[in-house]
Amino acid sequence: MLRVPCGMLHGMATDTSAKALMTTIKVPQPLRQRIAGDAAHEGVTAAAFLTGLVDRYERDRRFADVRRAYAGYDRGDDSDYAELTQTWDRLTAEDLDTAEGTENA
């Protein structure tokens, strides 16, 4: 169980300099109540709750960008892929052989 000082919620700023950086956003009353209720349910401030939501949104957006990039990748000519893979396999095997030879010495 998370223990916080009396009267404080996890994520709440404790110093006055951080409070000076605060601002207000205008949202409809029902949305504000939903945010406050969900934040309270999670045991965090509304600011911490919104931070988590924005962090998740930005992460999801980055992964969507990666998926779009992979979807647009032309796999028509992968001839160099096989060559590169074989080269890496050979070099890795040589490194393993060398490492095994030094252990037995």
N, C-alpha and C positions, 0 to 999 in steps of 0.2 A: 504494500500500500504506500502511495506517495504521501509524504508528510511535508507540509509547507507551513511557514509561520502563520499564525492566526491572522485572518483578514486579507491574506494574499492568495492569488491563484498562480499556478505554474505559468511562466511566461510573462508575468507582470513586471514592468520596470520598477526597480527599487531606488534608482538614483534620480536626482532632479534633472541632470543633463539629458538623460534619455527621455524624460517626460517633456522637455522643451522641444523635442523633435516630433512630437505627436501632432496629428491633424485630425480633422473631422471629415467623414464622407457622408453624403446624404443618400440614404436608402429608405425605401418605404417602411413604415412601422412594422407590418407583418414580417418582412424580411429581417429587420433588426431583431425582432423577437425570436425568429427561428435561429439566427446566428447565436444569440445569447443563450438560448436553450441548449443548442447543440454543443456550444463551448462549455457550458456548465456541466453537461453530461460527460464530457471528456475531461473535466477538471482543469481547464485552461481558460485563459482570457479570450475575449472575442478576437483580439489582435493575433494571439498565438494560433487560434483556430483558423482565421483567415490566412495567416502565413502558411499553414500546412496545406490549405486548399490551393493556394497560388503555387506553392512548391510542386504539388502533385500535377496541377495543370501544366506547368512549364516542363516538367519531366515527361508527361504524356506527349506534349507537343514535340519535344526533341526526338522521342522515339518514333513518332509519326513521320517526322522529317527523314529519319534514317530509313524507315520502311518505304517511303516514296523514292528515296535515292536508290535503294536496292531494286525496287520495281522498275525503275527507269534504266537500270544497268543493262547494257547490251551483252548478252552471253553468247553471241553468235560466233565469236572467234576466241576460243579458250586454248588455242594451240600452245601458247607460251605457259599456260598454267601447268600442264603436265611436265614440261621441261623444268620449270622452277621448282615444282614439288619434288621431282627426282633429284635435283641438285641439293635441295634442303635435306632430303632423306639421306643422301650420300654423305654430306658434311656432318650431319648428326651422327651417323653410324661411325664415321672416322673419329669424331670427338669421343664417342663412347668407347671405341677400341683403344684410343690413346689413354683415356682415363683408366680403363681396366688394366692396361699394361703398366701404368705407374703404380697402381695399388699393389700389384703382385711383385714389384721390384724390391 
